[in-house]
Structures are given as structure tokens and as C-alpha cells.
Amino acid sequence: MPNPKRRHSQQRSAKRRTHYKADAATLSVDKTTGETHIRHRAHVNEGKLYYKGNVVSEKAPLKA
């Protein structure tokens, strides 16, 4: 396989990455609790862990 003859500069790779931007997270409102949360993520409400409108765990995990 071919290998580069010389090292590419850091500036060159940074220019290539300029178009990759982080998008704002999409928010949803849970139908059962009415709480706003990030889509496709579990969220805590009143000590219960919810995912897709269902209670997954009664005791919420500790936040680190």
C-alpha cells in the first residue's frame, strides 16, 4: 500500500475538519411525565428512570 512521502502539517488536517460541526441536540417532550429530554436517551424524573415513556428503573443512577 502507498504511504505518504512527507508528513502533512497540522494546519492542513485542521482545514479539512472545519466543515464538521456539532449539531444541537434534538429535544422531545415525554408523553407520560411532560419533561423535556434529549431524544433516544433515558431521563430521570422524580427519582425514576424513564425511556420511551416507560419506567426502566425505580431508583435513579447517581450522576457523576
mmCIF file of the N, C-alpha and C atoms, coordinates in Angstrom:
data_MODEL
# 
_entry.id   MODEL 
# 
loop_
_atom_site.group_PDB 
_atom_site.id 
_atom_site.type_symbol 
_atom_site.label_atom_id 
_atom_site.label_alt_id 
_atom_site.label_comp_id 
_atom_site.label_asym_id 
_atom_site.label_entity_id 
_atom_site.label_seq_id 
_atom_site.pdbx_PDB_ins_code 
_atom_site.Cartn_x 
_atom_site.Cartn_y 
_atom_site.Cartn_z 
_atom_site.occupancy 
_atom_site.B_iso_or_equiv 
_atom_site.pdbx_formal_charge 
_atom_site.auth_seq_id 
_atom_site.auth_comp_id 
_atom_site.auth_asym_id 
_atom_site.auth_atom_id 
_atom_site.pdbx_PDB_model_num 
ATOM 1   N N  . MET A 1 1  ? 0.839   -1.191 0.000  1.00 0.00 ? 1  MET A N  1 
ATOM 2   C CA . MET A 1 1  ? 0.000   0.000  0.000  1.00 0.00 ? 1  MET A CA 1 
ATOM 3   C C  . MET A 1 1  ? 0.877   1.245  0.000  1.00 0.00 ? 1  MET A C  1 
ATOM 4   N N  . PRO A 1 2  ? 0.435   2.288  -0.680 1.00 0.00 ? 2  PRO A N  1 
ATOM 5   C CA . PRO A 1 2  ? 1.244   3.509  -0.732 1.00 0.00 ? 2  PRO A CA 1 
ATOM 6   C C  . PRO A 1 2  ? 1.214   4.251  0.599  1.00 0.00 ? 2  PRO A C  1 
ATOM 7   N N  . ASN A 1 3  ? 2.340   4.829  0.945  1.00 0.00 ? 3  ASN A N  1 
ATOM 8   C CA . ASN A 1 3  ? 2.479   5.633  2.154  1.00 0.00 ? 3  ASN A CA 1 
ATOM 9   C C  . ASN A 1 3  ? 2.881   7.040  1.758  1.00 0.00 ? 3  ASN A C  1 
ATOM 10  N N  . PRO A 1 4  ? 2.496   8.032  2.588  1.00 0.00 ? 4  PRO A N  1 
ATOM 11  C CA . PRO A 1 4  ? 2.885   9.401  2.253  1.00 0.00 ? 4  PRO A CA 1 
ATOM 12  C C  . PRO A 1 4  ? 4.399   9.580  2.360  1.00 0.00 ? 4  PRO A C  1 
ATOM 13  N N  . LYS A 1 5  ? 4.965   10.364 1.436  1.00 0.00 ? 5  LYS A N  1 
ATOM 14  C CA . LYS A 1 5  ? 6.406   10.602 1.443  1.00 0.00 ? 5  LYS A CA 1 
ATOM 15  C C  . LYS A 1 5  ? 6.799   11.565 2.548  1.00 0.00 ? 5  LYS A C  1 
ATOM 16  N N  . ARG A 1 6  ? 5.936   12.563 2.757  1.00 0.00 ? 6  ARG A N  1 
ATOM 17  C CA . ARG A 1 6  ? 6.230   13.561 3.783  1.00 0.00 ? 6  ARG A CA 1 
ATOM 18  C C  . ARG A 1 6  ? 5.028   13.709 4.718  1.00 0.00 ? 6  ARG A C  1 
ATOM 19  N N  . ARG A 1 7  ? 5.305   14.214 5.880  1.00 0.00 ? 7  ARG A N  1 
ATOM 20  C CA . ARG A 1 7  ? 4.265   14.409 6.886  1.00 0.00 ? 7  ARG A CA 1 
ATOM 21  C C  . ARG A 1 7  ? 3.388   15.601 6.511  1.00 0.00 ? 7  ARG A C  1 
ATOM 22  N N  . HIS A 1 8  ? 2.076   15.446 6.697  1.00 0.00 ? 8  HIS A N  1 
ATOM 23  C CA . HIS A 1 8  ? 1.170   16.564 6.466  1.00 0.00 ? 8  HIS A CA 1 
ATOM 24  C C  . HIS A 1 8  ? 1.147   17.436 7.712  1.00 0.00 ? 8  HIS A C  1 
ATOM 25  N N  . SER A 1 9  ? 1.033   18.733 7.521  1.00 0.00 ? 9  SER A N  1 
ATOM 26  C CA . SER A 1 9  ? 1.049   19.663 8.647  1.00 0.00 ? 9  SER A CA 1 
ATOM 27  C C  . SER A 1 9  ? -0.262  19.576 9.429  1.00 0.00 ? 9  SER A C  1 
ATOM 28  N N  . GLN A 1 10 ? -0.216  20.053 10.662 1.00 0.00 ? 10 GLN A N  1 
ATOM 29  C CA . GLN A 1 10 ? -1.425  20.071 11.490 1.00 0.00 ? 10 GLN A CA 1 
ATOM 30  C C  . GLN A 1 10 ? -2.450  21.043 10.920 1.00 0.00 ? 10 GLN A C  1 
ATOM 31  N N  . GLN A 1 11 ? -1.966  22.117 10.327 1.00 0.00 ? 11 GLN A N  1 
ATOM 32  C CA . GLN A 1 11 ? -2.863  23.103 9.733  1.00 0.00 ? 11 GLN A CA 1 
ATOM 33  C C  . GLN A 1 11 ? -3.652  22.496 8.570  1.00 0.00 ? 11 GLN A C  1 
ATOM 34  N N  . ARG A 1 12 ? -3.009  21.638 7.828  1.00 0.00 ? 12 ARG A N  1 
ATOM 35  C CA . ARG A 1 12 ? -3.673  21.011 6.679  1.00 0.00 ? 12 ARG A CA 1 
ATOM 36  C C  . ARG A 1 12 ? -4.836  20.127 7.123  1.00 0.00 ? 12 ARG A C  1 
ATOM 37  N N  . SER A 1 13 ? -4.611  19.331 8.181  1.00 0.00 ? 13 SER A N  1 
ATOM 38  C CA . SER A 1 13 ? -5.697  18.476 8.667  1.00 0.00 ? 13 SER A CA 1 
ATOM 39  C C  . SER A 1 13 ? -6.778  19.304 9.352  1.00 0.00 ? 13 SER A C  1 
ATOM 40  N N  . ALA A 1 14 ? -6.409  20.412 9.994  1.00 0.00 ? 14 ALA A N  1 
ATOM 41  C CA . ALA A 1 14 ? -7.394  21.275 10.642 1.00 0.00 ? 14 ALA A CA 1 
ATOM 42  C C  . ALA A 1 14 ? -8.303  21.927 9.601  1.00 0.00 ? 14 ALA A C  1 
ATOM 43  N N  . LYS A 1 15 ? -7.735  22.296 8.455  1.00 0.00 ? 15 LYS A N  1 
ATOM 44  C CA . LYS A 1 15 ? -8.544  22.871 7.374  1.00 0.00 ? 15 LYS A CA 1 
ATOM 45  C C  . LYS A 1 15 ? -9.565  21.857 6.867  1.00 0.00 ? 15 LYS A C  1 
ATOM 46  N N  . ARG A 1 16 ? -9.156  20.605 6.813  1.00 0.00 ? 16 ARG A N  1 
ATOM 47  C CA . ARG A 1 16 ? -10.042 19.564 6.325  1.00 0.00 ? 16 ARG A CA 1 
ATOM 48  C C  . ARG A 1 16 ? -11.209 19.341 7.290  1.00 0.00 ? 16 ARG A C  1 
ATOM 49  N N  . ARG A 1 17 ? -10.979 19.570 8.566  1.00 0.00 ? 17 ARG A N  1 
ATOM 50  C CA . ARG A 1 17 ? -12.005 19.305 9.584  1.00 0.00 ? 17 ARG A CA 1 
ATOM 51  C C  . ARG A 1 17 ? -12.923 20.492 9.844  1.00 0.00 ? 17 ARG A C  1 
ATOM 52  N N  . THR A 1 18 ? -12.735 21.609 9.176  1.00 0.00 ? 18 THR A N  1 
ATOM 53  C CA . THR A 1 18 ? -13.509 22.806 9.503  1.00 0.00 ? 18 THR A CA 1 
ATOM 54  C C  . THR A 1 18 ? -14.994 22.644 9.232  1.00 0.00 ? 18 THR A C  1 
ATOM 55  N N  . HIS A 1 19 ? -15.375 21.739 8.351  1.00 0.00 ? 19 HIS A N  1 
ATOM 56  C CA . HIS A 1 19 ? -16.780 21.608 7.999  1.00 0.00 ? 19 HIS A CA 1 
ATOM 57  C C  . HIS A 1 19 ? -17.538 20.670 8.923  1.00 0.00 ? 19 HIS A C  1 
ATOM 58  N N  . TYR A 1 20 ? -16.838 19.985 9.828  1.00 0.00 ? 20 TYR A N  1 
ATOM 59  C CA . TYR A 1 20 ? -17.503 19.088 10.769 1.00 0.00 ? 20 TYR A CA 1 
ATOM 60  C C  . TYR A 1 20 ? -17.912 19.892 11.992 1.00 0.00 ? 20 TYR A C  1 
ATOM 61  N N  . LYS A 1 21 ? -19.192 20.183 12.098 1.00 0.00 ? 21 LYS A N  1 
ATOM 62  C CA . LYS A 1 21 ? -19.684 20.974 13.220 1.00 0.00 ? 21 LYS A CA 1 
ATOM 63  C C  . LYS A 1 21 ? -20.675 20.149 14.023 1.00 0.00 ? 21 LYS A C  1 
ATOM 64  N N  . ALA A 1 22 ? -20.675 20.344 15.312 1.00 0.00 ? 22 ALA A N  1 
ATOM 65  C CA . ALA A 1 22 ? -21.621 19.648 16.178 1.00 0.00 ? 22 ALA A CA 1 
ATOM 66  C C  . ALA A 1 22 ? -23.004 20.279 16.023 1.00 0.00 ? 22 ALA A C  1 
ATOM 67  N N  . ASP A 1 23 ? -24.017 19.448 15.872 1.00 0.00 ? 23 ASP A N  1 
ATOM 68  C CA . ASP A 1 23 ? -25.390 19.930 15.783 1.00 0.00 ? 23 ASP A CA 1 
ATOM 69  C C  . ASP A 1 23 ? -25.990 20.009 17.179 1.00 0.00 ? 23 ASP A C  1 
ATOM 70  N N  . ALA A 1 24 ? -26.945 20.898 17.338 1.00 0.00 ? 24 ALA A N  1 
ATOM 71  C CA . ALA A 1 24 ? -27.641 20.990 18.615 1.00 0.00 ? 24 ALA A CA 1 
ATOM 72  C C  . ALA A 1 24 ? -28.480 19.724 18.816 1.00 0.00 ? 24 ALA A C  1 
ATOM 73  N N  . ALA A 1 25 ? -28.525 19.258 20.040 1.00 0.00 ? 25 ALA A N  1 
ATOM 74  C CA . ALA A 1 25 ? -29.273 18.035 20.352 1.00 0.00 ? 25 ALA A CA 1 
ATOM 75  C C  . ALA A 1 25 ? -30.769 18.275 20.158 1.00 0.00 ? 25 ALA A C  1 
ATOM 76  N N  . THR A 1 26 ? -31.462 17.296 19.588 1.00 0.00 ? 26 THR A N  1 
ATOM 77  C CA . THR A 1 26 ? -32.902 17.396 19.378 1.00 0.00 ? 26 THR A CA 1 
ATOM 78  C C  . THR A 1 26 ? -33.617 17.049 20.679 1.00 0.00 ? 26 THR A C  1 
ATOM 79  N N  . LEU A 1 27 ? -34.538 17.890 21.076 1.00 0.00 ? 27 LEU A N  1 
ATOM 80  C CA . LEU A 1 27 ? -35.261 17.689 22.332 1.00 0.00 ? 27 LEU A CA 1 
ATOM 81  C C  . LEU A 1 27 ? -36.671 17.180 22.056 1.00 0.00 ? 27 LEU A C  1 
ATOM 82  N N  . SER A 1 28 ? -37.176 16.389 22.986 1.00 0.00 ? 28 SER A N  1 
ATOM 83  C CA . SER A 1 28 ? -38.536 15.859 22.912 1.00 0.00 ? 28 SER A CA 1 
ATOM 84  C C  . SER A 1 28 ? -39.217 16.054 24.255 1.00 0.00 ? 28 SER A C  1 
ATOM 85  N N  . VAL A 1 29 ? -40.529 15.985 24.232 1.00 0.00 ? 29 VAL A N  1 
ATOM 86  C CA . VAL A 1 29 ? -41.318 16.057 25.468 1.00 0.00 ? 29 VAL A CA 1 
ATOM 87  C C  . VAL A 1 29 ? -41.895 14.676 25.719 1.00 0.00 ? 29 VAL A C  1 
ATOM 88  N N  . ASP A 1 30 ? -41.639 14.144 26.916 1.00 0.00 ? 30 ASP A N  1 
ATOM 89  C CA . ASP A 1 30 ? -42.142 12.826 27.283 1.00 0.00 ? 30 ASP A CA 1 
ATOM 90  C C  . ASP A 1 30 ? -43.647 12.908 27.481 1.00 0.00 ? 30 ASP A C  1 
ATOM 91  N N  . LYS A 1 31 ? -44.383 11.965 26.899 1.00 0.00 ? 31 LYS A N  1 
ATOM 92  C CA . LYS A 1 31 ? -45.842 11.984 26.976 1.00 0.00 ? 31 LYS A CA 1 
ATOM 93  C C  . LYS A 1 31 ? -46.355 11.680 28.375 1.00 0.00 ? 31 LYS A C  1 
ATOM 94  N N  . THR A 1 32 ? -45.656 10.798 29.113 1.00 0.00 ? 32 THR A N  1 
ATOM 95  C CA . THR A 1 32 ? -46.158 10.407 30.430 1.00 0.00 ? 32 THR A CA 1 
ATOM 96  C C  . THR A 1 32 ? -45.811 11.417 31.505 1.00 0.00 ? 32 THR A C  1 
ATOM 97  N N  . THR A 1 33 ? -44.603 11.985 31.461 1.00 0.00 ? 33 THR A N  1 
ATOM 98  C CA . THR A 1 33 ? -44.173 12.901 32.514 1.00 0.00 ? 33 THR A CA 1 
ATOM 99  C C  . THR A 1 33 ? -44.240 14.360 32.107 1.00 0.00 ? 33 THR A C  1 
ATOM 100 N N  . GLY A 1 34 ? -44.201 14.643 30.807 1.00 0.00 ? 34 GLY A N  1 
ATOM 101 C CA . GLY A 1 34 ? -44.222 16.023 30.342 1.00 0.00 ? 34 GLY A CA 1 
ATOM 102 C C  . GLY A 1 34 ? -42.869 16.702 30.436 1.00 0.00 ? 34 GLY A C  1 
ATOM 103 N N  . GLU A 1 35 ? -41.826 15.948 30.709 1.00 0.00 ? 35 GLU A N  1 
ATOM 104 C CA . GLU A 1 35 ? -40.490 16.515 30.863 1.00 0.00 ? 35 GLU A CA 1 
ATOM 105 C C  . GLU A 1 35 ? -39.772 16.573 29.520 1.00 0.00 ? 35 GLU A C  1 
ATOM 106 N N  . THR A 1 36 ? -39.020 17.650 29.309 1.00 0.00 ? 36 THR A N  1 
ATOM 107 C CA . THR A 1 36 ? -38.218 17.795 28.096 1.00 0.00 ? 36 THR A CA 1 
ATOM 108 C C  . THR A 1 36 ? -36.901 17.059 28.289 1.00 0.00 ? 36 THR A C  1 
ATOM 109 N N  . HIS A 1 37 ? -36.500 16.275 27.273 1.00 0.00 ? 37 HIS A N  1 
ATOM 110 C CA . HIS A 1 37 ? -35.271 15.494 27.377 1.00 0.00 ? 37 HIS A CA 1 
ATOM 111 C C  . HIS A 1 37 ? -34.668 15.321 25.996 1.00 0.00 ? 37 HIS A C  1 
ATOM 112 N N  . ILE A 1 38 ? -33.426 14.846 25.940 1.00 0.00 ? 38 ILE A N  1 
ATOM 113 C CA . ILE A 1 38 ? -32.755 14.571 24.679 1.00 0.00 ? 38 ILE A CA 1 
ATOM 114 C C  . ILE A 1 38 ? -33.361 13.305 24.078 1.00 0.00 ? 38 ILE A C  1 
ATOM 115 N N  . ARG A 1 39 ? -33.600 13.321 22.764 1.00 0.00 ? 39 ARG A N  1 
ATOM 116 C CA . ARG A 1 39 ? -34.229 12.177 22.095 1.00 0.00 ? 39 ARG A CA 1 
ATOM 117 C C  . ARG A 1 39 ? -33.351 10.946 22.164 1.00 0.00 ? 39 ARG A C  1 
ATOM 118 N N  . HIS A 1 40 ? -33.972 9.785  22.265 1.00 0.00 ? 40 HIS A N  1 
ATOM 119 C CA . HIS A 1 40 ? -33.311 8.480  22.281 1.00 0.00 ? 40 HIS A CA 1 
ATOM 120 C C  . HIS A 1 40 ? -32.357 8.324  23.468 1.00 0.00 ? 40 HIS A C  1 
ATOM 121 N N  . ARG A 1 41 ? -32.645 9.009  24.562 1.00 0.00 ? 41 ARG A N  1 
ATOM 122 C CA . ARG A 1 41 ? -31.849 8.888  25.785 1.00 0.00 ? 41 ARG A CA 1 
ATOM 123 C C  . ARG A 1 41 ? -32.789 8.705  26.965 1.00 0.00 ? 41 ARG A C  1 
ATOM 124 N N  . ALA A 1 42 ? -32.359 7.924  27.933 1.00 0.00 ? 42 ALA A N  1 
ATOM 125 C CA . ALA A 1 42 ? -33.142 7.767  29.159 1.00 0.00 ? 42 ALA A CA 1 
ATOM 126 C C  . ALA A 1 42 ? -33.020 9.050  29.970 1.00 0.00 ? 42 ALA A C  1 
ATOM 127 N N  . HIS A 1 43 ? -34.045 9.383  30.744 1.00 0.00 ? 43 HIS A N  1 
ATOM 128 C CA . HIS A 1 43 ? -34.008 10.583 31.575 1.00 0.00 ? 43 HIS A CA 1 
ATOM 129 C C  . HIS A 1 43 ? -34.644 10.290 32.934 1.00 0.00 ? 43 HIS A C  1 
ATOM 130 N N  . VAL A 1 44 ? -34.251 11.086 33.925 1.00 0.00 ? 44 VAL A N  1 
ATOM 131 C CA . VAL A 1 44 ? -34.697 10.899 35.301 1.00 0.00 ? 44 VAL A CA 1 
ATOM 132 C C  . VAL A 1 44 ? -35.788 11.914 35.607 1.00 0.00 ? 44 VAL A C  1 
ATOM 133 N N  . ASN A 1 45 ? -36.856 11.437 36.242 1.00 0.00 ? 45 ASN A N  1 
ATOM 134 C CA . ASN A 1 45 ? -37.928 12.310 36.701 1.00 0.00 ? 45 ASN A CA 1 
ATOM 135 C C  . ASN A 1 45 ? -38.448 11.750 38.015 1.00 0.00 ? 45 ASN A C  1 
ATOM 136 N N  . GLU A 1 46 ? -38.348 12.552 39.076 1.00 0.00 ? 46 GLU A N  1 
ATOM 137 C CA . GLU A 1 46 ? -38.810 12.181 40.419 1.00 0.00 ? 46 GLU A CA 1 
ATOM 138 C C  . GLU A 1 46 ? -38.195 10.871 40.890 1.00 0.00 ? 46 GLU A C  1 
ATOM 139 N N  . GLY A 1 47 ? -36.906 10.695 40.644 1.00 0.00 ? 47 GLY A N  1 
ATOM 140 C CA . GLY A 1 47 ? -36.194 9.514  41.123 1.00 0.00 ? 47 GLY A CA 1 
ATOM 141 C C  . GLY A 1 47 ? -36.422 8.250  40.320 1.00 0.00 ? 47 GLY A C  1 
ATOM 142 N N  . LYS A 1 48 ? -37.122 8.352  39.199 1.00 0.00 ? 48 LYS A N  1 
ATOM 143 C CA . LYS A 1 48 ? -37.363 7.190  38.348 1.00 0.00 ? 48 LYS A CA 1 
ATOM 144 C C  . LYS A 1 48 ? -36.703 7.419  36.992 1.00 0.00 ? 48 LYS A C  1 
ATOM 145 N N  . LEU A 1 49 ? -36.173 6.343  36.431 1.00 0.00 ? 49 LEU A N  1 
ATOM 146 C CA . LEU A 1 49 ? -35.510 6.411  35.143 1.00 0.00 ? 49 LEU A CA 1 
ATOM 147 C C  . LEU A 1 49 ? -36.502 6.004  34.060 1.00 0.00 ? 49 LEU A C  1 
ATOM 148 N N  . TYR A 1 50 ? -36.751 6.914  33.097 1.00 0.00 ? 50 TYR A N  1 
ATOM 149 C CA . TYR A 1 50 ? -37.711 6.682  32.030 1.00 0.00 ? 50 TYR A CA 1 
ATOM 150 C C  . TYR A 1 50 ? -36.996 6.524  30.694 1.00 0.00 ? 50 TYR A C  1 
ATOM 151 N N  . TYR A 1 51 ? -37.507 5.638  29.842 1.00 0.00 ? 51 TYR A N  1 
ATOM 152 C CA . TYR A 1 51 ? -37.048 5.507  28.467 1.00 0.00 ? 51 TYR A CA 1 
ATOM 153 C C  . TYR A 1 51 ? -38.243 5.121  27.606 1.00 0.00 ? 51 TYR A C  1 
ATOM 154 N N  . LYS A 1 52 ? -38.502 5.885  26.576 1.00 0.00 ? 52 LYS A N  1 
ATOM 155 C CA . LYS A 1 52 ? -39.648 5.702  25.678 1.00 0.00 ? 52 LYS A CA 1 
ATOM 156 C C  . LYS A 1 52 ? -40.972 5.703  26.436 1.00 0.00 ? 52 LYS A C  1 
ATOM 157 N N  . GLY A 1 53 ? -41.070 6.535  27.460 1.00 0.00 ? 53 GLY A N  1 
ATOM 158 C CA . GLY A 1 53 ? -42.307 6.670  28.211 1.00 0.00 ? 53 GLY A CA 1 
ATOM 159 C C  . GLY A 1 53 ? -42.555 5.597  29.243 1.00 0.00 ? 53 GLY A C  1 
ATOM 160 N N  . ASN A 1 54 ? -41.643 4.641  29.388 1.00 0.00 ? 54 ASN A N  1 
ATOM 161 C CA . ASN A 1 54 ? -41.808 3.558  30.364 1.00 0.00 ? 54 ASN A CA 1 
ATOM 162 C C  . ASN A 1 54 ? -40.773 3.692  31.467 1.00 0.00 ? 54 ASN A C  1 
ATOM 163 N N  . VAL A 1 55 ? -41.140 3.261  32.674 1.00 0.00 ? 55 VAL A N  1 
ATOM 164 C CA . VAL A 1 55 ? -40.211 3.271  33.799 1.00 0.00 ? 55 VAL A CA 1 
ATOM 165 C C  . VAL A 1 55 ? -39.240 2.107  33.616 1.00 0.00 ? 55 VAL A C  1 
ATOM 166 N N  . VAL A 1 56 ? -37.959 2.436  33.561 1.00 0.00 ? 56 VAL A N  1 
ATOM 167 C CA . VAL A 1 56 ? -36.932 1.417  33.402 1.00 0.00 ? 56 VAL A CA 1 
ATOM 168 C C  . VAL A 1 56 ? -36.403 1.001  34.755 1.00 0.00 ? 56 VAL A C  1 
ATOM 169 N N  . SER A 1 57 ? -36.244 1.986  35.659 1.00 0.00 ? 57 SER A N  1 
ATOM 170 C CA . SER A 1 57 ? -35.690 1.698  36.975 1.00 0.00 ? 57 SER A CA 1 
ATOM 171 C C  . SER A 1 57 ? -36.369 2.624  37.989 1.00 0.00 ? 57 SER A C  1 
ATOM 172 N N  . GLU A 1 58 ? -36.690 2.070  39.151 1.00 0.00 ? 58 GLU A N  1 
ATOM 173 C CA . GLU A 1 58 ? -37.307 2.879  40.212 1.00 0.00 ? 58 GLU A CA 1 
ATOM 174 C C  . GLU A 1 58 ? -36.285 3.779  40.899 1.00 0.00 ? 58 GLU A C  1 
ATOM 175 N N  . LYS A 1 59 ? -35.058 3.274  41.032 1.00 0.00 ? 59 LYS A N  1 
ATOM 176 C CA . LYS A 1 59 ? -34.014 4.056  41.692 1.00 0.00 ? 59 LYS A CA 1 
ATOM 177 C C  . LYS A 1 59 ? -33.094 4.620  40.613 1.00 0.00 ? 59 LYS A C  1 
ATOM 178 N N  . ALA A 1 60 ? -32.998 5.934  40.552 1.00 0.00 ? 60 ALA A N  1 
ATOM 179 C CA . ALA A 1 60 ? -32.205 6.589  39.510 1.00 0.00 ? 60 ALA A CA 1 
ATOM 180 C C  . ALA A 1 60 ? -30.709 6.416  39.770 1.00 0.00 ? 60 ALA A C  1 
ATOM 181 N N  . PRO A 1 61 ? -29.892 6.283  38.739 1.00 0.00 ? 61 PRO A N  1 
ATOM 182 C CA . PRO A 1 61 ? -28.441 6.187  38.929 1.00 0.00 ? 61 PRO A CA 1 
ATOM 183 C C  . PRO A 1 61 ? -27.862 7.519  39.379 1.00 0.00 ? 61 PRO A C  1 
ATOM 184 N N  . LEU A 1 62 ? -26.723 7.455  40.054 1.00 0.00 ? 62 LEU A N  1 
ATOM 185 C CA . LEU A 1 62 ? -26.055 8.658  40.539 1.00 0.00 ? 62 LEU A CA 1 
ATOM 186 C C  . LEU A 1 62 ? -25.405 9.382  39.369 1.00 0.00 ? 62 LEU A C  1 
ATOM 187 N N  . LYS A 1 63 ? -25.458 10.702 39.408 1.00 0.00 ? 63 LYS A N  1 
ATOM 188 C CA . LYS A 1 63 ? -24.811 11.498 38.371 1.00 0.00 ? 63 LYS A CA 1 
ATOM 189 C C  . LYS A 1 63 ? -23.356 11.691 38.742 1.00 0.00 ? 63 LYS A C  1 
ATOM 190 N N  . ALA A 1 64 ? -22.479 11.457 37.797 1.00 0.00 ? 64 ALA A N  1 
ATOM 191 C CA . ALA A 1 64 ? -21.045 11.600 38.064 1.00 0.00 ? 64 ALA A CA 1 
ATOM 192 C C  . ALA A 1 64 ? -20.557 12.947 37.672 1.00 0.00 ? 64 ALA A C  1 
# 
